[in-house]
Amino acid sequence: MHTVKIVVPVAASEPVGVVGRSVEALRRLKCRYAVEIIYVIDSDDDERYATMKELAQRGEGAVKINLIFRGTNRGGRAGALNDALAVALNDSDFLAFFDVDSRPDENFLEACLEVLEADESGEVVFASAPRYIINGGLIPRMVSAEYELLTSLYRFFGNKGVFLHFNGLIGVACACVFSRWRFDEAKICEDVDMSVKIYLSSRRVATTLKTRVGEQAPQTLRELYFQRVRWMLGPLECLSTHLFPFLRAKIPRGVKLTWLALMLFPYIMIFATPLFLAFSLRLLPTSKGLKDFLIRCLGILFSPIFMEICSLSAALLYATGRKTWRSTRREVI
């Protein structure tokens, strides 16, 4: 009998209320297999987590909850994931990765498992679905337009012979992947690095449009800037580490070309502004009135300019060896 083990890394700075909401959301997930949720918490065990410990000890319902207090931020998110793999890895299991602010639809696990188990070739080892923004405010509503554009791209490309990557590696994976690989704790974007390793091992990533997962966007422009600069460091890390191995690998040409385009596109995104402008018309049906539509149009038009600035900042930081992680504030929702 398979088990789905859900791993959620929790930074020491995360409000306990956000973790509690995560428990509520993940316990609602439907799955035909047994489910275990593992929270890997950077801080030491203290009174803030008393309620969660009580919940885990009671073991109410069909979902088992385990807490790992690792008392360090070694390796950041990658380190937390590796610590979970060290105690929970079983090749016959499935692993699901979420952030503490992830709010997946109830059918998320089932929809992703359907993709993994329907693949007779055995090539698909990771499956995920589009994102949407769950918090309100000017910046989150602007960011929601970007996410809708990404959803349209996933719908257009589907599971054709292209390179697919899901930010944060949020989704469901076959545990056998991690018998060979671990997350690179030296990388600031360990998720992009792991996606590349999946393709280098002649496996691939797939998407499903039957479900979604919600998450929070940064609340201020400053926080958004630091988040995007970190994201833009990912392509630089990948190009410096994997460029020649990826181009020499025996994988489809379409995968190579789309990977290379994905790595380089942020640095020339400003030239695609007319395409972003054309897409803005598609935001009207999903907007909450005229004001919301105008805010989201502003977001989609602002995106290529802002990303260009963030990309250039990331390149400067990478060249000078100043890669830093800044946490993003979460709302208790």
C-alpha positions as CSV (number, residue, x, y, z in Angstrom):
1,M,0.0,0.0,0.0
2,H,1.4,3.4,-1.0
3,T,1.7,6.3,1.3
4,V,1.8,10.0,0.3
5,K,4.2,11.9,2.6
6,I,3.7,15.6,2.5
7,V,6.7,17.7,3.4
8,V,6.3,21.3,4.5
9,P,9.4,23.3,5.5
10,V,8.8,26.1,8.1
11,A,11.2,28.9,8.6
12,A,11.7,30.1,12.2
13,S,10.2,33.5,11.3
14,E,6.8,32.0,10.2
15,P,3.8,32.9,12.4
16,V,2.4,29.9,14.1
17,G,-1.0,30.9,12.9
18,V,0.1,30.5,9.3
19,V,1.3,26.9,10.1
20,G,-2.0,26.2,11.8
21,R,-3.9,27.3,8.7
22,S,-1.6,25.0,6.7
23,V,-2.6,22.1,8.8
24,E,-6.3,22.8,8.2
25,A,-5.8,23.1,4.4
26,L,-3.7,20.0,4.0
27,R,-5.9,17.8,6.2
28,R,-8.7,18.5,3.8
29,L,-6.9,16.9,0.9
30,K,-8.6,13.8,-0.6
31,C,-6.4,10.8,-1.3
32,R,-7.0,7.1,-1.9
33,Y,-3.7,6.4,-0.1
34,A,-2.6,6.9,3.5
35,V,-1.4,10.5,4.0
36,E,1.3,11.7,6.4
37,I,2.2,15.4,6.9
38,I,5.7,16.3,8.0
39,Y,6.5,19.8,9.1
40,V,10.2,20.5,9.2
41,I,10.6,23.5,11.5
42,D,13.9,25.5,11.6
43,S,13.4,26.6,15.2
44,D,13.8,24.6,18.4
45,D,10.8,23.0,20.1
46,D,9.1,25.7,22.2
47,E,5.7,26.7,23.6
48,R,4.6,28.3,20.3
49,Y,4.0,24.9,18.8
50,A,2.2,23.4,21.8
51,T,-1.2,23.3,19.9
52,M,0.4,21.7,16.9
53,K,2.2,19.1,19.0
54,E,-1.1,18.3,20.8
55,L,-2.8,17.9,17.4
56,A,0.0,15.6,16.2
57,Q,-0.1,13.5,19.3
58,R,-3.8,13.0,19.2
59,G,-3.6,11.7,15.7
60,E,-7.2,12.6,15.0
61,G,-8.6,11.7,11.6
62,A,-6.9,9.7,8.8
63,V,-4.0,12.0,8.4
64,K,-0.9,11.5,10.5
65,I,1.1,14.7,11.5
66,N,4.7,14.7,12.4
67,L,6.9,17.6,13.6
68,I,10.6,17.7,13.0
69,F,12.3,20.5,15.0
70,R,15.8,20.8,13.5
71,G,16.9,23.8,15.4
72,T,18.9,25.3,12.5
73,N,18.4,27.0,9.2
74,R,21.3,25.1,7.6
75,G,20.8,25.0,3.9
76,G,17.5,27.0,4.1
77,R,14.6,25.3,2.4
78,A,16.8,22.7,0.7
79,G,18.2,21.7,4.1
80,A,14.8,21.3,5.6
81,L,13.7,19.1,2.7
82,N,16.8,17.0,2.9
83,D,16.3,16.5,6.7
84,A,12.8,15.3,5.9
85,L,14.0,12.9,3.2
86,A,16.6,11.5,5.7
87,V,13.9,10.1,7.9
88,A,10.9,9.6,5.6
89,L,12.2,8.3,2.3
90,N,10.8,5.1,1.0
91,D,11.0,4.2,-2.7
92,S,7.4,2.9,-2.8
93,D,6.0,6.1,-1.5
94,F,5.0,9.4,-3.1
95,L,6.3,12.7,-1.8
96,A,4.3,15.9,-1.9
97,F,6.0,19.3,-1.3
98,F,4.2,22.4,-0.2
99,D,5.2,25.7,1.3
100,V,3.6,26.8,4.6
101,D,1.3,29.2,2.6
102,S,0.2,26.6,0.0
103,R,-3.5,26.1,-0.2
104,P,-4.2,23.3,-2.6
105,D,-7.6,22.3,-3.9
106,E,-9.0,19.3,-2.2
107,N,-8.4,17.1,-5.2
108,F,-4.7,18.2,-5.7
109,L,-3.1,14.9,-4.6
110,E,-5.6,12.8,-6.6
111,A,-5.1,14.8,-9.7
112,C,-1.3,14.7,-9.6
113,L,-1.3,11.0,-8.7
114,E,-3.5,10.4,-11.7
115,V,-0.9,11.9,-14.0
116,L,2.0,10.0,-12.4
117,E,0.2,6.6,-12.4
118,A,-1.2,7.0,-16.0
119,D,2.3,7.4,-17.4
120,E,3.1,3.9,-18.7
121,S,6.6,4.9,-19.8
122,G,7.7,5.6,-16.3
123,E,9.3,8.9,-17.4
124,V,7.0,11.2,-15.5
125,V,8.2,11.4,-11.9
126,F,6.8,14.8,-10.8
127,A,3.4,16.4,-11.4
128,S,1.9,19.7,-10.4
129,A,-0.7,22.2,-11.3
130,P,-1.1,26.0,-11.9
131,R,-1.0,28.5,-9.0
132,Y,-3.3,31.4,-8.0
133,I,-2.9,34.2,-5.5
134,I,-5.0,33.9,-2.3
135,N,-4.2,37.2,-0.5
136,G,-5.6,40.6,-1.3
137,G,-4.0,44.0,-1.8
138,L,-2.5,46.0,-4.6
139,I,0.7,44.1,-5.1
140,P,-0.9,40.6,-4.8
141,R,-3.6,41.5,-7.3
142,M,-0.9,42.7,-9.7
143,V,1.0,39.5,-9.3
144,S,-2.2,37.5,-9.8
145,A,-2.2,38.6,-13.5
146,E,1.3,37.1,-13.9
147,Y,0.0,33.8,-12.5
148,E,-2.9,33.8,-14.9
149,L,-0.4,34.3,-17.8
150,L,1.6,31.3,-16.5
151,T,-1.6,29.2,-16.4
152,S,-2.3,30.0,-20.0
153,L,1.2,28.9,-20.9
154,Y,0.8,25.6,-19.1
155,R,-2.5,25.1,-20.9
156,F,-0.8,25.9,-24.3
157,F,2.2,23.7,-23.9
158,G,0.5,21.0,-21.9
159,N,2.8,17.9,-21.5
160,K,4.4,18.2,-24.9
161,G,8.2,17.8,-25.3
162,V,9.1,20.9,-23.4
163,F,10.9,21.7,-20.2
164,L,8.4,22.3,-17.4
165,H,9.2,23.8,-14.0
166,F,7.0,24.6,-11.1
167,N,8.3,27.2,-8.7
168,G,9.2,25.8,-5.3
169,L,8.8,22.3,-6.7
170,I,5.3,22.4,-5.2
171,G,3.6,19.2,-6.3
172,V,3.8,15.4,-6.1
173,A,6.8,13.3,-6.8
174,C,7.7,9.6,-7.1
175,A,10.0,9.0,-4.1
176,C,12.4,7.0,-6.2
177,V,13.8,10.3,-7.6
178,F,15.4,11.1,-4.3
179,S,17.1,7.7,-4.0
180,R,19.6,9.3,-6.4
181,W,19.3,13.0,-5.8
182,R,19.1,15.4,-2.8
183,F,18.4,19.1,-2.9
184,D,21.5,21.1,-3.3
185,E,21.9,23.2,-0.1
186,A,24.4,25.5,-1.7
187,K,21.8,26.7,-4.3
188,I,19.6,29.6,-3.5
189,C,17.0,28.2,-5.9
190,E,17.1,24.5,-5.1
191,D,13.8,23.9,-6.9
192,V,15.1,24.9,-10.4
193,D,18.3,22.8,-9.8
194,M,16.2,19.7,-8.9
195,S,14.0,20.1,-12.0
196,V,17.0,20.1,-14.2
197,K,18.4,17.0,-12.5
198,I,15.1,15.2,-13.2
199,Y,15.4,15.9,-16.9
200,L,19.1,15.0,-16.9
201,S,18.1,11.5,-15.5
202,S,15.9,11.0,-18.5
203,R,12.8,11.6,-16.5
204,R,10.4,14.5,-16.8
205,V,7.8,16.8,-15.2
206,A,4.1,16.9,-16.1
207,T,1.2,19.2,-15.4
208,T,-2.5,18.8,-14.8
209,L,-5.2,21.4,-15.3
210,K,-7.7,19.5,-13.1
211,T,-6.7,21.2,-10.0
212,R,-4.8,24.3,-8.6
213,V,-2.8,25.4,-5.6
214,G,-3.1,28.8,-4.0
215,E,-0.3,30.8,-2.4
216,Q,0.4,34.2,-1.0
217,A,2.2,37.0,-3.0
218,P,4.5,39.5,-1.3
219,Q,2.5,42.4,0.2
220,T,4.9,45.2,-0.7
221,L,7.0,46.2,-3.7
222,R,10.1,45.9,-1.7
223,E,9.3,42.3,-0.7
224,L,8.4,41.5,-4.3
225,Y,11.7,42.9,-5.5
226,F,13.7,40.7,-3.2
227,Q,11.6,37.6,-4.0
228,R,12.1,38.1,-7.7
229,V,15.8,38.8,-7.5
230,R,16.2,35.5,-5.7
231,W,14.1,33.8,-8.4
232,M,16.3,35.3,-11.1
233,L,19.4,33.9,-9.4
234,G,18.1,30.4,-10.2
235,P,18.7,30.6,-14.0
236,L,22.2,31.9,-13.4
237,E,23.0,29.0,-11.0
238,C,21.6,26.5,-13.5
239,L,23.4,27.9,-16.5
240,S,26.7,27.9,-14.6
241,T,26.2,24.3,-13.3
242,H,24.2,22.5,-15.9
243,L,24.6,24.2,-19.3
244,F,27.0,21.8,-21.0
245,P,25.7,18.6,-19.4
246,F,22.1,19.6,-20.4
247,L,23.0,20.4,-24.0
248,R,25.0,17.1,-24.3
249,A,22.3,15.0,-22.6
250,K,20.2,12.5,-24.7
251,I,17.0,14.3,-24.2
252,P,14.5,15.8,-26.8
253,R,15.7,18.9,-28.6
254,G,12.4,20.6,-27.7
255,V,13.2,20.2,-24.0
256,K,16.7,21.6,-24.5
257,L,15.5,24.6,-26.4
258,T,12.7,25.5,-24.0
259,W,15.0,25.1,-21.0
260,L,17.5,27.4,-22.5
261,A,14.7,29.9,-23.4
262,L,13.4,29.7,-19.9
263,M,16.8,30.4,-18.4
264,L,17.5,33.4,-20.7
265,F,14.1,34.9,-21.1
266,P,14.0,36.9,-17.9
267,Y,17.0,38.9,-19.1
268,I,15.3,39.9,-22.4
269,M,11.7,40.0,-21.1
270,I,11.3,43.7,-21.6
271,F,11.3,43.1,-25.4
272,A,8.2,41.0,-24.9
273,T,6.1,43.9,-23.5
274,P,3.8,44.0,-26.6
275,L,2.9,40.3,-25.9
276,F,2.1,41.1,-22.3
277,L,-0.1,44.0,-23.5
278,A,-2.0,41.7,-25.8
279,F,-2.6,39.2,-23.0
280,S,-4.0,41.9,-20.7
281,L,-7.3,41.7,-22.6
282,R,-7.8,38.2,-21.4
283,L,-7.8,39.4,-17.8
284,L,-11.3,40.9,-18.0
285,P,-13.4,37.8,-17.5
286,T,-11.5,36.8,-14.4
287,S,-11.3,40.2,-12.8
288,K,-13.5,41.4,-9.9
289,G,-14.9,44.5,-11.5
290,L,-13.3,47.3,-13.5
291,K,-11.0,48.5,-10.8
292,D,-9.5,45.1,-10.3
293,F,-9.2,44.7,-14.1
294,L,-7.2,47.9,-14.3
295,I,-5.0,46.9,-11.4
296,R,-4.2,43.6,-13.0
297,C,-3.5,45.2,-16.4
298,L,-1.1,47.5,-14.6
299,G,0.5,44.4,-13.1
300,I,0.9,42.5,-16.4
301,L,2.4,45.6,-18.1
302,F,4.7,46.3,-15.2
303,S,5.9,42.8,-15.0
304,P,8.4,42.7,-17.9
305,I,10.0,46.0,-16.9
306,F,10.2,45.0,-13.2
307,M,11.6,41.5,-14.0
308,E,14.2,43.1,-16.2
309,I,15.4,45.2,-13.3
310,C,15.3,42.2,-11.0
311,S,17.3,40.1,-13.5
312,L,20.0,42.7,-13.8
313,S,20.2,43.1,-10.0
314,A,20.5,39.3,-9.7
315,A,23.3,39.2,-12.3
316,L,25.2,41.8,-10.3
317,L,24.7,39.9,-7.1
318,Y,25.8,36.6,-8.7
319,A,28.9,38.2,-10.2
320,T,30.0,39.5,-6.9
321,G,29.0,36.4,-4.9
322,R,26.4,38.1,-2.8
323,K,23.5,35.6,-2.8
324,T,21.2,36.2,0.1
325,W,17.8,34.9,1.2
326,R,15.2,37.3,2.6
327,S,12.0,35.9,4.0
328,T,8.6,37.1,2.9
329,R,5.9,38.1,5.5
330,R,2.8,35.9,5.5
331,E,-0.7,36.7,6.4
332,V,-2.7,34.3,8.6
333,I,-5.1,33.1,5.9
